[in-house]
Amino acid sequence: MKMKKVILKVMSKLCFAFISVYGLNLILSGVNIFIPINIITIVLVTLLGSPGILGLVAVYLLI
């Protein structure tokens, strides 16, 4: 029973991370900033949350 809750929580965070990166790409497409949606970016946003998204944008702007 407890393992089921953990799996649901992780899946929820993964879905939120995917939707966040996708939404960010929609918003920032006007200024030609595109963050690729791949396993690395999704895991980073899943683990770090909003600071992870800001970090991805900062790295994109610095490179």
Secondary structure in CASP SS format (residue, H / E / C, confidence):
PFRMAT SS
TARGET T0000
AUTHOR 0000-0000-0000
METHOD secondary structure of the structure
MODEL  1
M C 1.00
K H 1.00
M H 1.00
K H 1.00
K H 1.00
V H 1.00
I H 1.00
L H 1.00
K H 1.00
V H 1.00
M H 1.00
S H 1.00
K H 1.00
L H 1.00
C H 1.00
F H 1.00
A H 1.00
F H 1.00
I H 1.00
S H 1.00
V H 1.00
Y H 1.00
G H 1.00
L H 1.00
N H 1.00
L H 1.00
I H 1.00
L H 1.00
S H 1.00
G H 1.00
V H 1.00
N C 1.00
I C 1.00
F C 1.00
I C 1.00
P C 1.00
I C 1.00
N C 1.00
I H 1.00
I H 1.00
T H 1.00
I H 1.00
V H 1.00
L H 1.00
V H 1.00
T H 1.00
L H 1.00
L H 1.00
G C 1.00
S H 1.00
P H 1.00
G H 1.00
I H 1.00
L H 1.00
G H 1.00
L H 1.00
V H 1.00
A H 1.00
V H 1.00
Y H 1.00
L H 1.00
L H 1.00
I C 1.00
END
